Amino acid sequence: MATLKDIAEALNLSRQTVSQILRNPSHNSYSAETRKKVLNVAKELNYVPNILARGLAQGKTHVLSMVVPWNTPELMDTAQRSAKQFGYGMMVQFTPTPDVESEVKELMIAAERRVDGIIWMPVVTEPNPTRSKVLAQIQGMGLRIVLLETWAPELAEADTVRFDYSSGARQAVEHLKGQGYELVVAVSHTKHDPHDDRDESFLQACRDCGVEGRLVCAEPMQCTPDVIVPILDDARCPVAFYCDTDLFALDVLMIVKGQGKILPEDVGVVAVGDLMIGNRYRTGELAHPKLTAVPRPFGAMAERAIDLLVRKKSDDGPQHVTIPMSLTERDSTRRRG
């Protein structure tokens, strides 16, 4: 790859002259002929500016990092568009396992690339010595981190952006009660975050609405029949399942159908998530019957996270943003009207 030095040597000019002309082709300190020669040689040599080197020299790279455990297009696409509006590029990094080791590796890569800020959705919130050391180094570099969905004990002063699961659960339970469901079962996975109050928010919504509420736990990526079938066998109908992820909701849908139950007359299903697919459809719209859902508004989350990284002043203190959630009613719970 051609460098400033190559262009300068080809024209017997200084690197400073070449650099100034390439940054500002109309630079009036140099003759039109000199500017034209520099631009022509740069084009002939396929010169590409080293933005990273320029950024390091200026103390900013104008690149942000997003470290996330799941491929969530709505979150990533919106973050990139929002960052671009502020003149930043976005480096998206996955922790696909997910585990703490891969998470630490991606955080180190972000720091090594000298990004100007990090948006991070932690895998677990339990302290880890290696992760704590890396985060201390990142903070020592002056890099700001915005946490999504959860928290990290090493970053007590970090900004956070979370969804308002309490309002989402309340809307769902009120809707289910209105449709005549006598029992609502929340299907979630075991959580490590002591600040995660989703289960308690759900149970409180059930108590406030006068509906029987229960909790069952499934594996993180799959809800199996042994979790759902005993409830179908023992519970009085109609019963509804409030599923913590789209995958859980789709699993429950398949299990319920396999047990010969009729949706939504015997069983109702609500999905929390309703992820966007291909910027065209929500997951619940593609199921049969279409799934009532409490969508996670990842677009709004991404916009707020970028805004906190780019525009918030460092001495403003930590901010904790809560993104509202709203129920989308569909066929999987419509028993009346």
DRENSEVEX-910339 format. One record per residue: residue in three letters; y, x, z of N, C-alpha, C in turn. Coordinates in steps of 0.02 Angstrom, whole numbers, padded with zeros to 5 digits, always signed. Atoms other than C-alpha are relative to their C-alpha. Layout:
BEGIN
ALAYXZYXZYXZ/...
This chain:
BEGIN
MET-00060+00042+00000+00000+00000+00000+00062+00044+00000/ALA-00062-00039+00006+00170+00068-00051+00042-00006+00063/THR-00043-00002-00059+00290+00118+00087+00072+00014-00021/LEU-00070-00018+00013+00477+00145+00101+00005+00073-00022/LYS-00001-00071+00018+00441+00331+00090-00018+00010-00073/ASP+00021-00006+00070+00353+00310-00078+00058-00018-00047/ILE-00056+00022+00042+00502+00217-00152+00056+00051+00003/ALA-00054-00049-00009+00626+00342-00080-00014+00064-00039/GLU+00018-00062+00036+00532+00491-00151+00002-00010-00075/ALA-00001+00014+00072+00515+00409-00322+00070+00002-00028/LEU-00069+00004+00023+00704+00389-00332+00045+00055+00028/ASN-00038-00054-00032+00756+00542-00232+00057-00028+00042/LEU-00048+00031-00046+00844+00430-00106-00026+00005+00071/SER+00023+00000-00070+00839+00422+00083-00036-00065+00016/ARG+00035+00060-00021+00724+00299+00170+00049-00052+00026/GLN-00049+00046-00026+00875+00224+00255+00034-00039-00055/THR-00031+00034+00057+00957+00185+00088-00046-00052-00029/VAL+00049+00047+00028+00799+00105+00020-00009-00060+00046/SER+00010+00054-00048+00774+00005+00179+00058-00049+00000/GLN-00058+00043-00002+00951-00063+00180+00005-00043-00062/ILE-00004+00038+00062+00944-00115-00002-00054-00053-00003/LEU+00054+00049+00001+00775-00201+00017+00013-00058+00048/ARG-00016+00054-00048+00836-00297+00168+00058-00043-00025/ASN-00058+00036+00026+00998-00345+00080+00016+00025-00071/PRO-00009-00023+00070+00990-00328-00111+00072-00001-00024/SER-00071+00002+00021+01176-00368-00124+00044+00046+00042/HIS-00036-00047-00044+01224-00229-00003+00055+00035-00039/ASN-00056-00027+00040+01398-00178-00064+00015+00073+00015/SER-00010-00071-00013+01385-00003+00008-00031+00043-00055/TYR+00034-00037+00052+01279+00047-00142+00017-00031-00068/SER-00017+00023+00067+01311+00034-00328-00053-00049-00025/ALA+00046+00049+00029+01233-00105-00430-00058+00036-00034/GLU+00054-00037+00035+01134+00026-00528-00051+00025+00051/THR+00046-00024-00051+01059+00101-00369-00042-00057+00028/ARG+00037+00058-00026+01013-00069-00301-00053-00024-00049/LYS+00047+00023+00051+00932-00117-00465-00061+00047-00005/LYS+00055-00048+00003+00828+00044-00470-00048-00009+00059/VAL+00042+00008-00059+00766+00018-00293-00043-00062-00005/LEU+00037+00062+00006+00716-00161-00325-00054+00004-00054/ASN+00049-00006+00054+00629-00117-00488-00060+00043+00021/VAL+00055-00044-00023+00528+00026-00412-00042-00036+00053/ALA+00037+00037-00052+00481-00083-00262-00047-00050-00033/LYS+00041+00048+00035+00416-00214-00383-00058+00034-00036/GLU+00052-00037+00036+00321-00086-00488-00055+00025+00047/LEU+00048-00027-00049+00237-00014-00333-00032-00054+00043/ASN+00026+00056-00039+00197-00189-00264+00014+00009+00075/TYR-00019-00011-00070+00292-00149-00105+00001-00066+00039/VAL-00001+00058-00045+00263-00272+00039+00031+00022+00066/PRO-00033-00020-00063+00380-00263+00190-00049-00002+00059/ASN+00041-00001-00061+00295-00215+00353+00037-00038+00055/ILE-00035+00043-00047+00355-00362+00456-00016+00019+00072/LEU+00019-00017-00068+00257-00306+00609+00039+00061+00024/ALA-00036-00061-00020+00335-00133+00610+00074-00015+00011/ARG-00070+00018-00008+00507-00207+00585+00011-00038+00065/GLY-00006+00039-00061+00478-00329+00726-00004+00043+00062/LEU+00008-00044-00058+00419-00194+00845+00064+00041+00010/ALA-00062-00039-00006+00575-00094+00807+00056-00042+00030/GLN-00051+00045-00027+00680-00246+00849-00018-00029+00068/GLY+00022+00026-00064+00578-00289+01003-00029-00070-00004/LYS+00029+00066+00011+00514-00454+00928-00039+00001-00065/THR+00040+00004+00061+00377-00490+00803+00006-00068-00034/HIS-00006+00068+00026+00419-00675+00778-00068-00029-00018/VAL+00068+00028+00007+00235-00716+00794-00021-00027+00068/LEU+00027+00029-00061+00158-00832+00924-00075-00005-00006/SER+00073+00006+00000-00024-00844+00974-00021-00065+00033/MET+00031+00058-00031-00128-00998+01011-00074+00016+00012/VAL+00070-00015-00018-00292-00966+01104-00032-00064+00025/VAL+00030+00064-00016-00402-01120+01106-00077+00004-00008/PRO+00073-00001+00004-00589-01155+01133-00029-00045-00053/TRP+00027+00048+00048-00605-01295+01006+00043-00002-00063/ASN-00036+00009+00062-00558-01320+00825+00032-00069-00001/THR-00037+00063-00004-00425-01455+00841+00056+00002-00051/PRO-00049-00006+00054-00333-01471+00674+00068-00028+00016/GLU-00065+00030-00015-00196-01587+00737+00042+00045+00044/LEU-00034-00046-00046-00151-01465+00876+00024+00062-00037/MET-00016-00063+00034-00156-01310+00766+00050-00010-00056/ASP-00046+00012+00056-00069-01385+00614+00071-00014+00024/THR-00066+00017-00026+00073-01458+00715+00033+00061+00031/ALA-00028-00061-00031+00095-01296+00812+00028+00047-00053/GLN-00023-00045+00053+00109-01197+00651+00064-00027-00032/ARG-00061+00028+00029+00236-01317+00577+00060+00006+00047/SER-00055-00004-00048+00339-01320+00736+00025+00072+00008/ALA-00020-00070-00006+00336-01131+00752+00040+00022-00061/LYS-00035-00018+00062+00391-01113+00571+00072-00024+00000/GLN-00069+00027-00003+00543-01222+00603+00045+00045+00041/PHE-00040-00046-00041+00599-01094+00733-00002+00071-00028/GLY+00003-00066+00030+00563-00947+00617-00056+00043+00025/TYR+00057-00038-00027+00398-00897+00696-00063-00014-00042/GLY+00067+00009+00026+00225-00869+00625-00047-00017+00057/MET+00048+00021-00051+00071-00931+00717-00068+00033-00013/MET+00066-00030+00004-00089-00834+00750-00048-00042+00043/VAL+00047+00043-00036-00231-00954+00797-00063+00039+00014/GLN+00059-00037-00022-00374-00878+00896-00048-00047+00036/PHE+00050+00043-00030-00536-00962+00945-00041+00037+00052/THR+00050-00025-00048-00648-00938+01096-00061-00045-00009/PRO+00048+00050+00022-00794-01024+01009-00062-00009+00044/THR+00062+00008-00038-00931-00996+01137-00003-00064+00041/PRO-00053-00043-00027-00831-01039+01244-00022+00032+00065/ASP+00014-00032-00064-00841-00917+01388+00059+00045+00018/VAL-00057-00040-00024-00726-00808+01491+00006+00066-00038/GLU-00001-00064+00035-00777-00648+01400+00036-00005-00067/SER-00033+00008+00065-00725-00711+01229+00073-00018+00009/GLU-00068+00019-00016-00569-00785+01306+00042+00062+00015/VAL-00036-00062-00018-00517-00617+01380+00012+00042-00062/LYS-00006-00040+00061-00550-00531+01214+00058-00026-00044/GLU-00053+00027+00042-00434-00650+01120+00069+00009+00031/LEU-00064-00012-00033-00297-00634+01250+00022+00073-00009/MET-00016-00070+00011-00307-00445+01233+00024+00013-00071/ILE-00020-00007+00070-00295-00459+01043+00072-00024-00009/ALA-00069+00026+00005-00138-00565+01060+00050+00050+00029/ALA-00045-00048-00031-00060-00437+01177+00007+00062-00044/GLU-00001-00059+00042-00107-00293+01062+00042-00011-00063/ARG-00040+00016+00059-00023-00381+00916+00074-00009+00017/ARG-00069+00006-00024+00136-00390+01021+00031-00067-00020/VAL-00028+00066+00014+00158-00577+00995+00056-00014+00049/ASP-00058+00016-00042+00314-00655+01068-00015-00053+00053/GLY+00019+00050-00049+00221-00788+01167-00069-00027-00015/ILE+00069+00023+00007+00051-00866+01196-00006-00072+00025/ILE+00021+00067-00021-00008-01047+01202-00075+00004+00012/TRP+00070-00013-00020-00173-01050+01294-00030-00061+00033/MET+00039+00052-00031-00302-01182+01334-00061+00033+00034/PRO+00054-00037-00034-00412-01099+01468-00067-00036-00003/VAL+00068+00027+00000-00600-01123+01463-00018-00025+00070/VAL+00013+00018-00071-00622-01123+01653+00060+00023+00041/THR-00057-00019-00042-00499-01109+01795-00021+00042+00060/GLU+00022-00042-00056-00606-01010+01917+00024+00072-00012/PRO-00024-00069+00008-00533-00835+01949-00055+00046-00027/ASN+00046-00050+00028-00614-00693+01851+00036+00067+00002/PRO-00034-00064-00009-00574-00511+01892+00026+00030-00066/THR-00020-00029+00064-00569-00453+01711+00058-00039-00030/ARG-00054+00042+00028-00463-00599+01654+00064+00009+00040/SER-00059-00009-00042-00346-00577+01802+00036+00065-00017/LYS-00030-00064+00017-00318-00395+01755+00038-00004-00066/VAL-00031+00007+00065-00280-00438+01574+00064-00042+00004/LEU-00059+00043-00007-00161-00578+01623+00056+00036+00036/ALA-00051-00039-00034-00071-00460+01741+00035+00048-00048/GLN-00028-00045+00050-00047-00338+01597+00046-00039-00047/ILE-00041+00040+00046+00018-00477+01484+00066-00019+00033/GLN-00061+00017-00035+00142-00534+01616+00045+00061+00008/GLY-00039-00062-00006+00195-00353+01640+00037+00018-00063/MET-00032-00011+00065+00238-00347+01455+00058-00048-00011/GLY-00053+00049+00008+00356-00493+01481-00018-00058-00046/LEU+00022+00055+00043+00252-00612+01374-00006-00065+00039/ARG+00005+00065-00032+00268-00795+01417-00062-00036-00025/ILE+00060+00038+00017+00116-00909+01420+00012-00073+00019/VAL-00001+00072-00014+00112-01099+01407-00072-00023+00001/LEU+00068+00024-00008-00048-01179+01470-00007-00071-00023/LEU+00015+00067+00024-00125-01331+01388-00057-00031+00040/GLU+00052+00042-00030-00227-01466+01476-00018+00019+00072/THR+00025-00021-00065-00266-01363+01631+00045+00054+00029/TRP-00039-00052-00031-00205-01221+01740-00043+00062+00009/ALA+00035-00062-00015-00252-01042+01785+00029+00028+00064/PRO-00026-00022-00065-00239-00974+01963+00043+00063-00005/GLU-00039-00062+00008-00169-00809+01898+00071-00014-00026/LEU-00064+00016+00032-00022-00900+01816+00033-00059+00036/ALA-00027+00054-00041+00050-01005+01956+00070-00022-00024/GLU-00068+00016+00022+00225-00998+01878+00004-00017-00074/ALA+00000+00014+00072+00172-01039+01699+00018-00073-00014/ASP-00012+00069+00023+00232-01192+01605-00066-00031-00020/THR+00061+00035+00019+00100-01324+01573+00018-00062-00040/VAL-00006+00062+00038+00078-01467+01450-00067-00036+00005/ARG+00061+00037-00012-00050-01600+01496+00008-00072-00023/PHE-00002+00071+00018-00097-01776+01445+00001-00042+00063/ASP-00003+00047-00056-00064-01924+01559-00064-00043+00000/TYR+00064+00035+00000-00246-01972+01583+00001-00061+00046/SER-00004+00056-00047-00200-02087+01726+00023-00064-00036/SER-00024+00060+00036-00100-02205+01614-00050-00022-00053/GLY+00051+00018+00049-00234-02196+01480-00057-00038+00030/ALA+00055+00033-00034-00370-02245+01602+00020-00071+00022/ARG-00023+00066-00023-00267-02388+01672+00003-00049-00058/GLN-00003+00044+00058-00233-02460+01500-00069-00021-00024/ALA+00067+00015+00023-00416-02448+01454-00035-00049+00047/VAL+00033+00044-00048-00479-02531+01614+00031-00070-00002/GLU-00031+00066+00005-00351-02670+01602-00024-00038-00062/HIS+00024+00031+00062-00405-02702+01423-00072-00023+00008/LEU+00070+00018-00009-00590-02702+01469-00009-00059+00046/LYS+00003+00057-00044-00562-02821+01612+00019-00064-00038/GLY-00021+00057+00039-00470-02937+01495-00051-00024-00050/GLN+00053+00017+00047-00619-02933+01378-00063-00024+00035/GLY+00056+00028-00037-00736-02987+01517-00054+00049+00022/TYR+00050-00049-00022-00827-02825+01556+00002+00004+00077/GLU+00004+00002-00073-00888-02828+01737-00012+00068+00031/LEU+00013-00068-00024-00936-02644+01753+00025+00049-00053/VAL-00025-00052+00044-00849-02492+01679-00026+00067+00026/VAL+00030-00064-00019-00940-02324+01680+00035+00056-00038/ALA-00031-00058+00031-00845-02162+01648-00052+00054-00012/VAL+00047-00053+00018-00949-02032+01556+00041+00064-00011/SER-00037-00062+00004-00880-01858+01586-00047+00059+00011/HIS+00041-00059-00014-00941-01680+01606+00026+00034+00063/THR-00019-00033-00062-00937-01572+01760+00061+00044-00013/LYS-00062-00037+00010-00763-01498+01778+00008+00053+00055/HIS-00011-00054-00047-00711-01336+01862+00072+00001+00026/ASP-00070-00002-00017-00527-01375+01877+00014-00046+00060/PRO-00013+00043-00058-00483-01436+02053+00062-00043-00009/HIS-00060+00040+00013-00319-01502+01981-00014-00056-00050/ASP+00018+00052+00049-00412-01613+01857-00016-00064+00038/ASP+00009+00062-00039-00393-01788+01928-00020-00059-00044/ARG+00017+00055+00046-00460-01887+01779-00050-00049+00031/ASP+00050+00045-00029-00611-01956+01872+00031-00044+00054/GLU-00031+00039-00053-00510-02009+02022+00051-00050-00028/SER-00047+00046+00032-00377-02086+01910-00036-00061-00029/PHE+00040+00055+00028-00511-02188+01824-00023-00047+00055/LEU+00025+00042-00055-00586-02249+01988+00057-00040+00032/GLN-00057+00035-00028-00414-02293+02054+00021-00058-00045/ALA-00017+00053+00047-00378-02393+01897-00049-00059+00007/CYS+00050+00053-00010-00541-02489+01924+00014-00038+00065/ARG-00014+00034-00063-00497-02525+02105+00061-00045-00006/ASP-00061+00039+00007-00323-02584+02060-00010-00062-00043/CYS+00011+00056+00046-00390-02697+01922-00056-00046+00024/GLY+00054+00041-00026-00532-02767+02028-00062+00002-00043/VAL+00060-00010+00042-00668-02697+01914-00045+00052+00033/GLU+00046-00051-00027-00824-02605+01971+00001+00061-00046/GLY-00001-00062+00039-00811-02424+01916-00052+00049+00025/ARG+00050-00051-00017-00944-02287+01913+00014+00063-00041/LEU-00005-00064+00035-00952-02105+01861-00070+00026-00014/VAL+00061-00036+00017-01093-02017+01769+00020+00064-00036/CYS-00014-00064+00031-01099-01836+01711-00050+00015-00056/ALA+00042-00020+00055-01166-01772+01546+00012+00074-00014/GLU-00010-00069+00020-01187-01599+01471+00065+00004-00040/PRO-00066-00005+00032-01023-01531+01397+00002-00023-00073/MET-00002+00016+00072-01073-01560+01215-00043-00058-00020/GLN+00045+00054+00020-01197-01704+01222-00015-00046+00059/CYS+00021+00050-00048-01232-01865+01314-00069-00025-00021/THR+00069+00015+00018-01420-01898+01317-00021-00068+00028/PRO+00023+00066-00022-01518-02061+01339-00014-00005+00075/ASP+00016+00003-00071-01572-02014+01516+00061-00015+00044/VAL-00061+00015-00037-01390-02033+01570+00019-00073-00009/ILE-00025+00067+00017-01357-02201+01485-00053-00055+00010/VAL+00051+00052-00001-01523-02296+01477-00009-00031+00070/PRO+00007+00031-00067-01543-02318+01668+00056-00050+00016/ILE-00056+00046-00012-01372-02400+01673-00010-00064-00039/LEU+00013+00060+00041-01417-02518+01531-00056-00042+00029/ASP+00057+00036-00028-01580-02562+01618+00018-00036+00065/ASP-00013+00027-00067-01506-02593+01790+00063-00042+00005/ALA-00066+00034-00008-01328-02653+01762-00001-00069-00031/ARG-00009+00065+00030-01281-02831+01732+00047+00007-00060/CYS-00044-00002+00059-01202-02860+01562+00056-00051+00010/PRO-00015-00056+00045-01075-02845+01495+00024+00062+00038/VAL-00020-00063-00029-01047-02661+01535+00037+00040-00053/ALA-00038-00042+00047-00922-02540+01457-00004+00073+00022/PHE+00001-00072-00013-00926-02351+01443+00066+00031-00022/TYR-00064-00034+00012-00766-02250+01455-00016+00074-00008/CYS+00028-00066+00016-00812-02086+01370+00055+00053-00007/ASP-00051-00053-00006-00717-01924+01402+00013+00036-00066/THR-00010-00033+00065-00740-01860+01223-00026-00045-00055/ASP+00026+00037+00058-00771-01927+01049-00075+00009-00007/LEU+00072-00012+00006-00942-01845+01049-00039-00043+00049/PHE+00034+00044-00049-00991-01936+01208-00001-00072-00025/ALA-00004+00069+00023-00932-02100+01134-00048-00014-00057/LEU+00047+00008+00056-01032-02075+00974-00073+00003+00024/ASP+00068-00002-00029-01186-02026+01076-00017-00066+00033/VAL+00012+00063-00035-01169-02182+01184-00010-00056-00051/LEU+00007+00051+00052-01147-02288+01028-00071+00000-00029/MET+00068-00006+00029-01311-02223+00955-00053-00022+00051/ILE+00050+00018-00052-01405-02243+01121-00001-00075+00011/VAL-00005+00072-00011-01343-02421+01147-00034-00038-00057/LYS+00031+00033+00058-01395-02471+00971-00076+00009+00003/GLY+00072-00014-00004-01565-02389+00998-00035-00042+00053/GLN+00029+00042-00052-01591-02497+01152+00005-00074-00017/GLY-00003+00069+00022-01561-02655+01053+00057-00041+00029/LYS-00058+00035-00028-01398-02698+01139+00050-00016-00056/ILE-00048+00021+00050-01262-02788+01042+00070+00020+00021/LEU-00070-00019-00013-01087-02716+01030+00046-00048-00038/PRO-00023-00014-00069-00965-02773+01092-00022-00053+00050/GLU+00018+00055-00044-01049-02927+01165-00034+00024+00064/ASP+00036-00025-00059-01170-02835+01281+00032+00063+00029/VAL-00025-00066-00020-01092-02663+01286+00064+00016-00038/GLY-00061-00025+00032-00918-02594+01251+00005+00075+00007/VAL-00007-00073-00002-00872-02414+01213+00073+00018-00014/VAL-00068-00026+00010-00703-02327+01232-00005+00076-00003/ALA-00001-00073+00008-00674-02148+01171+00068+00027+00021/VAL-00062-00036-00015-00545-02032+01247+00002+00061-00046/GLY-00004-00055+00048-00491-01915+01109+00025-00026-00067/ASP-00018+00029+00065-00494-02004+00940+00033+00052-00044/LEU-00029-00057+00036-00467-01839+00850+00015-00018-00073/MET-00019+00009+00069-00380-01835+00682-00046+00042-00045/ILE+00043-00035+00047-00492-01788+00535+00034+00002-00068/GLY-00029-00007+00066-00418-01719+00375+00069-00028-00007/ASN-00067+00029+00001-00245-01782+00422+00002-00071-00029/ARG+00003+00067+00029-00304-01954+00367-00030-00051+00047/TYR+00036+00049-00039-00425-02036+00487-00008+00024+00073/ARG+00020-00013-00069-00455-02048+00673-00075-00009+00005/THR+00072+00003-00008-00633-02021+00732-00024-00071+00011/GLY+00022+00068-00016-00645-02197+00801+00001-00047-00059/GLU-00004+00042+00059-00599-02272+00633-00062+00007-00045/LEU+00058-00014+00043-00755-02196+00553-00066-00023+00031/ALA+00061+00023-00034-00880-02262+00681-00014-00073-00018/HIS+00018+00071+00010-00973-02428+00668-00036-00026+00062/PRO-00067+00027+00013-00911-02529+00752+00055+00051+00015/LYS-00055-00045-00012-00741-02447+00753+00014+00003+00075/LEU-00005-00012-00072-00710-02370+00923+00070-00012+00028/THR-00061+00003-00041-00576-02426+01043+00010+00069+00030/ALA-00010-00069-00022-00493-02264+01098+00066+00009+00037/VAL-00062-00025-00030-00364-02177+01204+00012+00067-00033/PRO-00010-00063+00037-00304-02045+01080+00034+00054+00041/ARG-00036-00057-00027-00257-01873+01140+00052+00021-00052/PRO-00053-00016+00048-00088-01845+01055+00013+00075-00005/PHE-00006-00073+00003-00114-01662+01013+00062+00023-00038/GLY-00061-00019+00035+00033-01662+00893+00059+00006+00047/ALA-00055-00002-00049+00155-01704+01032-00009+00058+00049/MET+00014-00057-00045+00070-01575+01144+00022+00065-00031/ALA-00018-00062+00035+00092-01438+01014+00075+00008-00005/GLU-00072-00004+00006+00275-01479+00986+00034+00019+00066/ARG-00030-00016-00064+00316-01473+01171-00016+00072+00021/ALA+00019-00069-00018+00220-01310+01196+00042+00051-00039/ILE-00041-00045+00040+00312-01225+01053+00072+00000+00025/ASP-00068+00005-00025+00478-01289+01118+00009+00039+00065/LEU-00004-00037-00063+00442-01217+01291+00000+00075-00012/LEU+00004-00071+00013+00396-01048+01219+00063+00027-00032/VAL-00055-00026+00041+00542-01033+01100+00069-00012+00029/ARG-00068+00020-00019+00689-01124+01177+00014+00003+00075/LYS-00013+00001-00072+00664-01124+01365+00024+00068+00024/LYS-00024-00062-00029+00761-00993+01462-00048+00024+00054/SER+00050-00029-00046+00656-00875+01566+00016-00014+00073/ASP-00019+00010-00070+00753-00912+01726+00004-00074+00019/ASP-00003+00072-00014+00733-01102+01717-00053-00023+00049/GLY+00055+00020-00044+00576-01102+01824-00054-00037-00039/PRO+00056+00032+00036+00406-01176+01778+00012-00074-00013/GLN-00006+00071+00018+00404-01342+01688-00070-00027-00013/HIS+00065+00031+00008+00257-01462+01691+00010-00066-00038/VAL-00012+00057+00046+00260-01583+01545-00062-00043-00003/THR+00055+00048+00006+00152-01739+01540+00011-00042-00063/ILE-00004+00037+00063+00117-01819+01371-00031-00069+00009/PRO+00027+00068-00008+00097-02010+01374-00060-00013-00046/MET+00058+00021+00040-00064-02088+01310+00001-00077-00006/SER-00001+00072+00012-00084-02262+01234-00068-00023-00028/LEU+00064+00028+00022-00237-02371+01204+00005-00026-00072/THR+00007+00029+00067-00290-02412+01025-00061-00046+00001/GLU+00055+00048-00003-00395-02571+01024-00034-00006-00068/ARG+00040+00009+00061-00536-02582+00897-00061-00043+00016/ASP+00054+00048-00003-00699-02676+00869-00051+00012+00056/SER+00053-00015-00049-00808-02588+00999+00010-00033+00068/THR-00010+00033-00065-00730-02686+01143+00030-00070-00008/ARG-00033+00065+00010-00659-02845+01065-00051-00057+00005/ARG+00045+00055-00012-00760-02985+01141+00036-00067-00003/ARG-00039+00062-00004-00620-03113+01151+00061+00006-00046/GLY-00061+00003+00039-00482-03163+01033-00002+00043-00062/
